[in-house]
Amino acid sequence: MNPQDPLSQLKDIHLPATGGFWPPAPGWWLLALLVLLALAGLVWLLHRRRRRNRWLRLAKAELSGLEHQASPEPQWFAQLNSLLKRAARQRYPDKHPESLSGEAWVAFLLATAPKDRIASRPIVEAIVHSSWQPKASADPRQAMEFARSWLGGQAW
């Protein structure tokens, strides 16, 4: 190294240090805010839907309990009718199904049934009439099958 040579005294080029990741640029703050708002909205919608369909979960749970107690007794059919009426009141509040009985209740169940309305007519009539006759004329398995399909078609 020659002390007389001014070029030998120059130092190498140093790049400035990077800024790092914190604090983020305003665009990242905006993106984070939008993501948080979208997540909050999604959680709110899911909670609202779950709360709105709570009656359906409870009805299906009660139907499962009735399935374990299935018997060709009028009292069992009365419980099944009561369950269907409570579910109908939740799903169709403007039609006031809780006040229906007999043929009007049969017609309502068939009108709101999701499938096989014509084939289900004898089963539905037997379910409704078995709840107040001394000897039940319906088969509990068929009644459960209809109730399960009727409740299954009631989701929003």
TADACOR-V828298 format. One line per field, one symbol per residue. psi: psi as a letter, one per 20 degrees, with the letter a starting at -180 (. if undefined). burial: # if it has 9 or more other C-alpha atoms within 8 Angstrom, else .. A space follows every 50 residues. Layout:
BEGIN
psi->???
burial->???
END
This chain:
BEGIN
psi->ppiiohhiiqrqppqqqqiaipqrqhhhgggggggggggggggggggggg hhjghgghghghhhhhhhjpqlqhhghgggggghgghhhghmhiiliiiq rchhgghgghhjqhrlhghighggghgghiijqhppiqphghghgggghg hhjjq.
burial->............................#..................... ..#.##..##.##..#...#.#.#.###.##.#######..##..##... ....##.###..#...#..##.#########....###.#.###.##### #.....
END
